Amino acid sequence: MTKFINLLHDVNSQVQNIDQNYHGDDWFLTKLNEAISIWCNKLPIPEYEKSIVIDDIKKGLPFYQINHLVNYIYEEWEKPKVYARKKNTFIGSQYEEYTKKSKLFDSVKNIFNKLPPIKQNMNIRIIVFIAFIITAVAYVIYLLNKTEEKKPVNKPSNVLPSSKTTSSYGYDSSNYTSVESTQTVRSKLVTNLLILVVSASEKLIVESIKTKGKIDQEDGEKLYEITEFLCQDTETNLSAELANINQFKSTEASEFDIYLIVIELNQAHEEFKKNVNQTDRFYTFRNLAKLTKKVEVFGPLEMEAYEPFNVYKL
């Protein structure tokens, strides 16, 4: 409990020191955002994931459920409750009203009383308390997701690397020999590709990826927002279409021009298939940097360039 009190005091002090003189209409949400960030920075989360977790929580704040939770806690804290008390008098029993702080106030009162006194009103403390609840729930969800990711995946046994070949558009494709229990079957290790169709109007984002030759952490969410169509298939199935892609190169700029972003994935992912849950797809896009082995950008191309591919709307 002492350690928690110290943490509470530390977060409380930091939130107080941020924009002390700011009292705009969004004052409460600004303080709440800061408190959440501070709580998250105290969690044992890898640094490269911490910003994602914080961003996820803050994006969730406008949602109805969290808004409802915040409003409920705040009202329970701030508004005193009116009770009726029976009182015996010489003319009989009478009832009188009296007010009392809410149960929530009483529940956390002992914890807050152990904190050093603060110069501003109690609002800061309840904001820190709400931020702690929201962060705690988000951290539990984070841990559950990590547990799901660590579930073992069945892999083929006795897979030995063989020679390397290069595809017609620049990707390495290795040959593997797989030994099965009853017979030996020679097969290629499947290379999974993700094709994204993006309007040429998104030139700045696409050309940035093309120049870097890779997808960074912040690119995943941007690609989700600007992708119009996509498809996921193997290199074998797509090689003919990709080999002929340059015939669609745009000679005159048009508002209908497109880019094709070809991403070699670490494996096939259900979230890139047709008719899947958009929330799952969104979070998979956000993690695209971790799922990508290579990326190549084609374009600007004429709009007809995506027609040979079996694409579907994002």
Secondary structure by P-SEA (a helix, b strand, c coil): caaaaaaaaaaaaaaaaccccccccaaaaaaaaaaaaaaaaaccccccaaaaaaaaaaaacccaaaaaaaaaaaaaacbbbbbbbbbbccccbbbbbbbbcccccccaaaaaaacccccccaaaaaaaaaaaaaaaaaaaaaaaaaaaaaccccccccccccbbbbcccbbbbbbbbbbcccbbbbbccbbbbbbbbbbccaaaaaaaaaaaccccccaaaaaaacccccccccccccaaaaaaccccccccccccbbbbbbbbcccccccccccccaaaaaaaaaaccccccccccccccccccccccccccc
